[in-house]
């Protein structure tokens, strides 16, 4: 029979009637085969994992035992206490029993004796719950006529929790609170189509870029167009608000910055600026969190950074130029956690996410994602970054920064994931693709709870 069973049995007699020839003995030692050993039973059903010896918990246990460090808790809670306690059980096996809860709130028994109080506190310390990111979207919406065009930006999520989507010649608004859908505008009568949408900070105005080069500003509450700006000679694929200033990037390689409060509703005014640094279509625009710098990406594979405080109305030279990408730069995201940290992603021939220190103008890190990078967005509450991809994986990736460890991989779209927006609470994202669907994902961690300060400088702690 098959398997690793060991039986003692006599050898069959030989055909000649003689006694069988005994095999030659090489040693008087019996060495059993390890293949059938039941280690999981012999060692109290403990799953042995060599990686736990590199863990912070195990290091703390050794420091307590050998150096008397008296470490009684972990600040970061980065490790699995259960696995580390098992390693401790294998090394220090005794009779007394101590119980503590595992991740699934199931009590496990680990035996040890004559250990110090700090070690007991360390092993009983609560473990940070393991983060579970759902692999499927919690909502899917149909989006007919959502274009499969890498250079457009057709989805944005407002601070008032309303999603704007450009579908063909129309812009639709979807309320995340009521799930109500309204049509904001229809450019079909003008024989035009929508190429970009972007909400202002207050969430009451939405800018609409068109294929003919116009920029319209609509009041979402009144459902009324309040401005139509000219100046571009080709489609407007990128928009970015900065207070009352609206920046627009076009296929004509020009970036225009205009004040919507200007009396001129059609022609550029005196306060408008023209930025002419790209050699091909501008497909990405993002303002820094401090509103002092504008990052722009283009089909010329270049990432440019412009200074908002420059008084010149016409600029040919940006303050910074980065040329390391090998394909179009559409994906741009400023970090809300580190001042001057900028991330950018390249197209199909590049596939890389790069990080830049715009304070020192130095490149930082680079990771090859294996696919066209279509969008980037930082988490508002943690040092994490989400990226969406096109050719050829069509996936959504979540990264830790600065380790660039991949936290999660989400799939479901059957076309390039060209569009991305973050919810106003910073916990969910919506993605759009040429498969004409919008998918909503719970990706980012929740906002950290605010703890009362114990500092003596906090006057509110002494108020009765």
C-alpha positions in Angstrom: 0.0 0.0 0.0 1.1 3.6 -0.6 2.0 6.0 2.2 4.7 6.2 4.9 3.7 3.3 7.1 6.5 1.3 8.7 5.7 -2.4 9.3 7.9 -5.2 10.6 7.4 -8.4 8.7 9.4 -11.5 7.7 10.9 -11.8 4.3 9.2 -14.4 2.0 11.1 -17.6 1.4 13.1 -17.9 -1.8 12.0 -20.2 -4.6 14.9 -22.5 -4.0 13.9 -23.2 -0.5 16.9 -21.6 0.9 16.7 -18.9 3.6 16.5 -15.4 2.2 19.6 -13.3 2.0 19.6 -10.6 4.6 20.4 -7.1 3.5 23.8 -5.8 4.5 23.8 -3.7 7.6 25.7 -0.5 7.4 25.1 0.6 11.0 23.6 -0.5 14.2 21.5 2.7 14.5 17.9 3.0 13.4 17.1 6.3 11.8 13.3 6.7 11.2 11.9 8.4 8.1 10.7 12.0 8.8 8.3 12.1 6.0 5.4 10.7 8.0 6.2 12.4 11.2 3.2 14.2 12.8 4.8 17.3 14.0 1.5 19.2 14.4 0.4 16.5 16.9 3.7 15.9 18.7 4.1 19.6 19.4 0.7 20.4 20.9 -0.9 21.3 17.5 1.4 24.3 17.1 2.1 25.6 13.6 5.9 26.1 13.5 6.9 29.2 11.6 10.5 30.2 11.4 9.5 33.8 10.5 8.3 34.5 14.0 11.9 34.5 15.2 12.4 37.7 13.2 9.4 39.3 14.8 9.4 42.2 17.2 7.5 40.2 19.8 10.1 37.4 19.9 12.9 40.0 20.2 11.1 41.6 23.1 10.8 38.2 24.8 14.5 37.5 24.4 15.4 40.9 25.7 13.3 40.4 28.7 14.7 37.0 29.5 18.4 37.6 28.7 18.8 41.3 29.4 16.1 42.1 31.9 14.6 44.9 29.8 11.1 44.6 31.4 9.2 45.3 28.2 5.6 44.8 29.0 3.8 46.1 25.8 4.3 46.7 22.1 3.7 50.3 20.8 3.1 49.4 17.2 1.2 46.1 17.6 2.6 45.0 14.2 2.9 41.3 15.0 0.8 38.3 15.6 0.9 37.6 19.3 -0.5 34.2 18.9 2.3 32.9 16.6 4.9 34.6 18.8 3.4 33.0 21.9 3.6 29.6 20.3 7.3 30.1 19.6 7.7 31.1 23.2 5.8 27.9 24.2 8.1 25.8 22.1 11.2 27.3 23.8 10.0 27.6 27.4 7.6 24.7 27.9 6.4 24.3 31.5 3.3 23.4 33.5 1.4 26.5 34.5 -1.3 27.7 32.1 -2.1 31.2 30.9 -5.0 32.0 28.6 -5.4 34.9 26.3 -7.6 35.7 23.3 -6.5 35.3 19.7 -7.7 37.2 16.7 -11.0 35.4 16.5 -11.7 35.8 20.2 -11.0 32.1 20.8 -9.2 31.3 24.0 -5.9 29.4 23.5 -3.8 27.8 26.3 -0.1 28.3 26.4 2.1 26.7 29.1 5.0 28.5 30.8 6.3 28.8 34.3 8.5 31.1 36.3 8.3 34.1 33.9 8.5 37.7 34.9 5.5 40.0 35.1 6.6 42.1 32.1 6.6 38.9 29.9 3.2 37.9 31.2 1.8 41.4 30.4 3.5 41.3 27.0 1.9 37.9 26.1 -1.5 39.1 27.4 -1.3 42.5 25.6 -4.1 43.0 23.1 -3.3 42.5 19.5 -4.3 45.1 16.9 -7.1 43.5 14.9 -6.0 42.2 11.5 -7.1 44.5 8.7 -9.4 42.9 6.2 -10.0 44.7 2.9 -13.0 43.4 1.0 -12.1 41.9 -2.4 -15.4 42.8 -4.0 -17.0 46.2 -4.5 -19.8 47.1 -2.1 -21.7 48.8 -5.0 -21.7 48.7 -8.8 -23.4 51.2 -11.0 -23.9 51.1 -14.8 -22.2 53.9 -16.6 -23.2 53.6 -20.3 -21.0 55.6 -22.8 -18.2 55.9 -20.2 -15.3 56.4 -22.6 -12.2 54.2 -22.7 -9.8 57.0 -23.2 -6.6 57.2 -21.1 -6.3 61.0 -21.5 -9.7 61.9 -20.0 -10.8 62.5 -16.4 -14.6 61.8 -16.3 -15.2 60.9 -12.6 -15.0 63.1 -9.5 -16.4 63.0 -5.9 -17.4 66.2 -4.2 -17.0 67.2 -0.5 -20.9 67.2 -0.4 -20.9 63.5 -1.2 -22.1 63.8 -4.8 -20.4 61.9 -7.7 -20.2 63.6 -11.1 -19.7 61.4 -14.1 -19.2 62.4 -17.8 -21.1 60.0 -20.1 -20.9 60.9 -23.7 -22.4 64.4 -24.1 -23.9 64.5 -20.6 -22.8 65.0 -17.0 -24.8 63.1 -14.4 -24.8 63.6 -10.7 -25.3 60.7 -8.2 -25.9 61.3 -4.6 -24.2 58.9 -2.3 -26.7 59.7 0.5 -29.9 59.1 -1.4 -28.7 57.2 -4.6 -30.7 59.8 -6.6 -29.4 60.4 -10.2 -29.9 63.8 -11.9 -28.6 65.0 -15.3 -26.6 68.2 -14.9 -26.1 69.1 -18.6 -26.4 67.8 -22.1 -23.9 69.1 -24.8 -25.6 67.0 -27.5 -27.3 70.1 -29.0 -23.9 71.8 -29.3 -22.4 68.7 -31.0 -19.9 68.5 -28.2 -18.9 65.9 -25.6 -17.6 65.8 -22.1 -13.9 65.2 -21.6 -13.3 66.1 -17.9 -15.2 67.0 -14.7 -13.9 68.4 -11.4 -15.6 69.7 -8.2 -14.5 72.8 -6.3 -13.5 72.5 -2.7 -16.9 73.5 -1.3 -18.7 71.0 -3.5 -21.2 73.4 -5.0 -19.6 74.1 -8.4 -18.5 71.5 -11.0 -16.2 72.4 -13.9 -16.8 70.6 -17.2 -14.2 70.4 -19.9 -15.4 69.7 -23.5 -14.1 68.2 -26.6 -14.2 71.5 -28.5 -12.0 73.2 -25.9 -14.6 75.0 -23.7 -14.6 75.0 -19.9 -18.1 75.3 -18.4 -18.8 76.0 -14.7 -22.1 74.7 -13.4 -24.0 75.4 -10.1 -24.9 71.9 -9.0 -27.7 73.1 -6.6 -29.4 75.4 -9.1 -28.6 73.1 -12.0 -27.5 76.1 -14.0 -24.5 77.0 -16.1 -22.8 80.2 -14.7 -19.7 80.4 -16.9 -18.3 79.2 -20.2 -14.6 79.9 -20.7 -12.8 79.9 -24.0 -9.1 80.0 -24.7 -8.2 76.4 -25.6 -8.1 75.2 -29.2 -8.5 71.5 -28.4 -10.2 69.2 -25.9 -9.8 69.9 -22.2 -8.8 66.6 -20.5 -7.7 67.8 -17.1 -9.1 70.3 -14.6 -8.1 71.4 -11.1 -9.6 73.9 -8.7 -7.5 76.2 -6.4 -10.1 78.2 -4.4 -11.7 80.5 -7.0 -9.0 79.7 -9.5 -9.6 77.0 -12.1 -6.7 75.4 -14.0 -7.4 73.5 -17.2 -5.1 71.4 -19.3 -5.7 70.7 -23.0 -4.6 68.8 -26.0 -3.2 72.1 -27.3 -0.4 71.7 -24.8 -1.4 74.8 -22.8 -2.5 75.1 -19.2 -4.8 78.1 -18.4 -5.4 79.4 -14.9 -8.5 81.6 -14.6 -10.4 83.3 -11.9 -14.1 82.5 -12.2 -15.0 85.7 -10.4 -13.6 87.7 -13.3 -16.2 89.9 -15.1 -15.2 88.3 -18.4 -17.2 85.2 -19.0 -15.7 84.3 -22.3 -12.3 85.8 -23.1 -9.3 85.5 -20.7 -9.0 88.4 -18.1 -6.0 90.2 -16.7 -5.6 87.8 -13.7 -5.4 84.8 -16.0 -2.2 82.8 -16.5 -0.9 80.8 -19.4 1.5 77.9 -18.7 3.2 76.6 -21.8 5.8 74.0 -20.7 4.5 70.7 -22.2 5.2 69.6 -25.7 2.2 67.3 -26.0 -1.3 67.0 -24.5 -1.7 67.8 -20.8 -3.5 64.9 -19.2 -2.9 65.4 -15.5 -3.3 68.4 -13.1 -3.1 68.5 -9.3 -2.7 71.3 -6.8 -0.5 70.7 -3.7 -2.3 70.7 -0.3 -0.9 74.1 0.6 -2.2 75.5 -2.8 1.3 76.9 -3.6 2.3 74.5 -6.4 0.6 72.9 -9.4 1.8 69.6 -10.8 1.1 68.8 -14.4 1.7 65.6 -16.4 1.7 65.3 -20.2 1.9 62.9 -23.1 5.5 64.1 -23.5 6.4 61.8 -20.6 7.2 64.8 -18.4 6.1 65.9 -14.9 6.2 69.6 -14.3 5.8 71.7 -11.1 4.6 75.3 -11.3 4.8 78.0 -8.7 1.4 79.7 -8.0 3.0 82.8 -6.6 4.7 83.7 -9.9 3.2 87.0 -11.1 4.0 86.5 -14.7 0.9 86.0 -16.9 2.8 83.8 -19.4 5.3 81.1 -18.3 7.4 78.9 -20.5 9.6 77.4 -17.8 8.2 75.6 -14.8 10.1 75.7 -11.5 10.8 71.9 -11.6 10.9 69.4 -14.5 11.1 65.6 -14.0 11.8 63.5 -17.1 12.4 60.0 -15.7 9.1 58.5 -16.9 9.1 56.7 -20.2 5.4 57.1 -21.1 2.6 59.6 -20.6 2.1 61.0 -17.1 -1.6 61.1 -16.2 -1.5 59.8 -12.6 -0.4 62.5 -10.1 -1.0 62.8 -6.3 0.4 65.1 -3.6 0.8 63.5 -0.2 -1.4 65.1 2.5 1.0 63.7 5.2 4.5 64.9 4.0 5.0 68.4 2.8 6.5 68.4 -0.7 6.0 64.7 -1.4 4.7 64.0 -4.9 3.8 60.7 -6.6 3.4 60.1 -10.3 2.7 57.2 -12.5 3.6 56.4 -16.1 1.8 54.8 -19.0 2.1 51.5 -20.8 5.8 51.8 -21.8 6.8 52.9 -18.2 4.5 51.2 -15.7 6.3 52.8 -12.7 5.1 54.8 -9.8 7.8 57.4 -8.8 8.1 59.6 -5.7 9.7 63.0 -5.7 10.8 65.4 -3.0 9.8 68.7 -4.5 11.5 70.6 -1.7 14.9 69.4 -2.7 14.0 68.4 -6.3 15.3 64.9 -5.8 13.8 61.6 -6.9 13.0 59.3 -4.0 11.7 55.8 -4.7 10.3 53.9 -7.7 8.3 50.7 -8.0 7.5 48.8 -11.2 3.8 47.9 -11.1 3.8 45.7 -14.2 0.9 47.6 -15.8 -0.1 51.0 -17.2 -0.6 53.4 -14.2 -3.9 55.4 -14.8 -4.5 57.1 -11.4 -3.1 57.6 -8.0 -4.7 58.8 -4.7 -3.4 59.0 -1.2 -5.3 58.0 1.9 -6.4 60.9 4.1 -5.8 59.0 7.3 -2.7 56.8 6.8 0.5 56.8 4.8 -1.0 54.6 2.0 -1.5 55.0 -1.7 -4.0 53.5 -4.1 -3.2 53.1 -7.8 -5.4 51.9 -10.7 -4.1 50.2 -13.8 -4.8 49.5 -17.4 -2.8 47.4 -19.8 -2.7 44.6 -19.1 -3.8 43.7 -15.5 -6.8 46.1 -15.1 -6.4 46.0 -11.4 -6.4 48.2 -8.3 -3.5 48.1 -5.9 -3.0 49.5 -2.4 0.5 50.3 -1.2 2.1 51.1 2.1 4.5 54.1 2.0 7.5 54.4 2.3 7.9 50.6 2.4 6.0 50.2 -0.9 4.6 46.9 0.4 1.5 45.9 -1.6 -1.4 45.6 0.9 -4.2 44.6 -1.4 -5.0 43.7 -5.0 -8.5 44.3 -6.2 -9.9 43.0 -9.5 -13.3 43.0 -11.2 -13.0 45.5 -14.1 -12.7 43.9 -17.5 -11.2 47.1 -19.1 -8.6 49.6 -18.1 -9.4 51.3 -14.8 -9.1 54.8 -16.1 -11.0 56.8 -13.5 -10.6 57.1 -9.8 -12.1 59.3 -7.0 -12.0 59.3 -3.2 -15.1 59.7 -1.0 -15.2 62.9 1.2 -14.6 60.8 4.4 -11.5 59.3 2.8 -12.6 55.7 3.4 -14.0 54.5 0.0 -13.0 55.0 -3.6 -14.9 54.7 -6.8 -13.3 53.4 -10.0 -14.6 53.6 -13.6 -13.5 51.7 -16.7 -14.4 51.2 -20.3 -16.5 48.2 -19.3 -19.1 51.0 -18.5 -19.3 50.3 -14.8 -18.5 52.3 -11.7 -17.4 50.2 -8.8 -17.2 51.3 -5.1 -14.6 49.8 -2.8 -13.8 50.0 0.9 -10.0 50.4 0.7 -8.7 52.9 3.1 -8.7 52.6 6.9 -11.1 54.6 9.0 -10.2 58.0 10.5 -8.1 57.4 13.7 -9.9 58.3 16.9 -8.7 61.4 18.6 -7.4 60.8 22.1 -7.4 63.3 24.9 -4.1 64.8 25.6 -2.5 64.1 29.0 0.0 67.0 28.6 0.0 69.6 31.4 -0.2 72.2 28.7 -3.7 71.0 27.8 -5.9 73.4 29.8 -9.0 71.4 29.3 -7.8 68.5 31.4 -7.9 70.7 34.5 -11.4 72.1 34.0 -14.0 70.7 36.4 
